[in-house]
Amino acid sequence: MTDYISARDAAESWGISQRRVSALCSQGRIPESKIIGNSWMIPANSKKPDDARSRYFSESNDRLKPFIKWAGGKGQLVDQISSMYPSELGKSIKKYAEPFIGGGAILFNILARFSLKEVYISDINRELIRTYVAIRDDPDTLIENLNQYQDEFIKLDEDEKKQYFYVKRSRFNELIDDRSDEFVDECAALFIFLNKTCFNGLYRVNSSGHFNVPFGRYKNPLICDVNNILTVSKKLQNVSIINGNFRESFDFIDSETFVYFDPPYRPLSETANFNSYSGEFNDDSQRDLAAYCREINDKGAKFALSNSDPKNTDLNDNFFDDLYAGFNIMRLKANRMINSNGENRGVISEILVTNYVSKSKQIQKTLDE
Ligand SMILES: C[S@@+](CC[C@H](N)C(=O)[O-])C[C@H]1O[C@@H](n2cnc3c(N)ncnc32)[C@H](O)[C@@H]1O
């Protein structure tokens, strides 16, 4: 007769999470495992299944990059911002916090460049954070779900793709209402699927908290980027991933920490739509954030902070110059939309505030141009 052990015991002996063991059982990857009551039971002589990392993963040619498109993403500013890291002062970065993580363009640049001891990321958007957690803890299940959506979606004609998108959007909204942890893997896969197929990769919710971005009509979106998901998963292994307000990072931050803040930008005009995230971030929130920067400055942490530059539209608007008086305020050039009608795209400046002085020549060059 076969002896069985609990999923918990298997998790402990294989050095993986209990949730991962349950996922492997539901995928049929542990022969003869069975459910008794609510729990999986595993034959005591089972071997730990191969990790998808070794099944599909080729480490060569992998570049760490965001797994979603995100409004305000820092992709095009990575070079300018990275030349301003405090490491440019000659020290490596050991502890890093990014409390408004969004798509994480700067996080992934930092993770690729430095061997960090501790990393903390957070965001107020619960579904976004659940997706980071799913990538870190169970990339196999995520990849399986995404591959399934991709196979189903790609073979449809345009109208059927649109219908498929709206079915998945309704399901995602059902899961937003379901506060349990039962469907986290499905929710994460839907989050990525919708990001890749909705209009402009936007994330916007209505007053009931439901995702309401329409279908995006892309020809062949890459819904499941297996290599990138696995590369990101590997890099996130020791990262603390928190769903919450930026202030929750306070205990983590100390004199060894470099903190990058990329809050929702202060709108440049009444029609600007940069703040289409869940939750409002108004001028009082900007003031609270500036106060927080002073608190962590007092702890001896180094910080850099991005925001819009009000001087693009009103030379007399000193909102950020006043809020961050005493710190260094630089102006970087970015190719962005000034307002929501899409016509006003062009090179505008953004501010980068730091509480340290960088010797970066690149920034100096940008400023001189
Ligand atoms: C400009 S985006 C960050 C973009 C990101 N750096 C990137 O490269 O994609 C701002 C993020 O702040 C989050 N957010 C808004 N209010 C917040 C708050 N009070 N605390 C923490 N995060 C918040 C939003 O959900 C959004 O993801």
The ligand as a MOL file (V3000), in Angstrom:
LIG
                    3D

  0  0  0     0  0            999 V3000
M  V30 BEGIN CTAB
M  V30 COUNTS 27 29 0 0 0
M  V30 BEGIN ATOM
M  V30 1 C 4.0780 56.4360 -12.3950 0
M  V30 2 S 3.4990 54.8650 -11.8900 0 CHG=1
M  V30 3 C 4.9890 54.0500 -11.6470 0
M  V30 4 C 5.5790 53.7040 -12.9660 0
M  V30 5 C 6.7790 52.7670 -12.8370 0
M  V30 6 N 7.9420 53.4320 -12.3350 0
M  V30 7 C 7.1150 52.1140 -14.1620 0
M  V30 8 O 8.2480 52.1930 -14.6580 0
M  V30 9 O 6.2000 51.4780 -14.7400 0 CHG=-1
M  V30 10 C 2.8490 55.1440 -10.2870 0
M  V30 11 C 2.3770 53.9180 -9.4980 0
M  V30 12 O 2.0160 54.3530 -8.1730 0
M  V30 13 C 0.9300 53.5610 -7.7020 0
M  V30 14 N 0.3050 54.3040 -6.5750 0
M  V30 15 C -0.6300 55.2800 -6.6160 0
M  V30 16 N -0.8660 55.7580 -5.3740 0
M  V30 17 C -0.0570 55.0750 -4.5200 0
M  V30 18 C 0.1980 55.1180 -3.1280 0
M  V30 19 N -0.4590 55.9740 -2.3430 0
M  V30 20 N 1.1290 54.2960 -2.5900 0
M  V30 21 C 1.8000 53.4050 -3.3810 0
M  V30 22 N 1.5960 53.3070 -4.7280 0
M  V30 23 C 0.7020 54.1240 -5.2890 0
M  V30 24 C 0.0650 53.3630 -8.9380 0
M  V30 25 O -0.7590 52.2150 -8.8060 0
M  V30 26 C 1.1190 53.2240 -10.0470 0
M  V30 27 O 1.4420 51.8830 -10.3000 0
M  V30 END ATOM
M  V30 BEGIN BOND
M  V30 1 1 1 2
M  V30 2 1 2 3
M  V30 3 1 2 10
M  V30 4 1 3 4
M  V30 5 1 4 5
M  V30 6 1 5 6
M  V30 7 1 5 7
M  V30 8 2 7 8
M  V30 9 1 7 9
M  V30 10 1 10 11
M  V30 11 1 11 12
M  V30 12 1 11 26
M  V30 13 1 12 13
M  V30 14 1 13 14
M  V30 15 1 13 24
M  V30 16 1 14 15
M  V30 17 1 14 23
M  V30 18 2 15 16
M  V30 19 1 16 17
M  V30 20 1 17 18
M  V30 21 2 17 23
M  V30 22 1 18 19
M  V30 23 2 18 20
M  V30 24 1 20 21
M  V30 25 2 21 22
M  V30 26 1 22 23
M  V30 27 1 24 25
M  V30 28 1 24 26
M  V30 29 1 26 27
M  V30 END BOND
M  V30 END CTAB
M  END
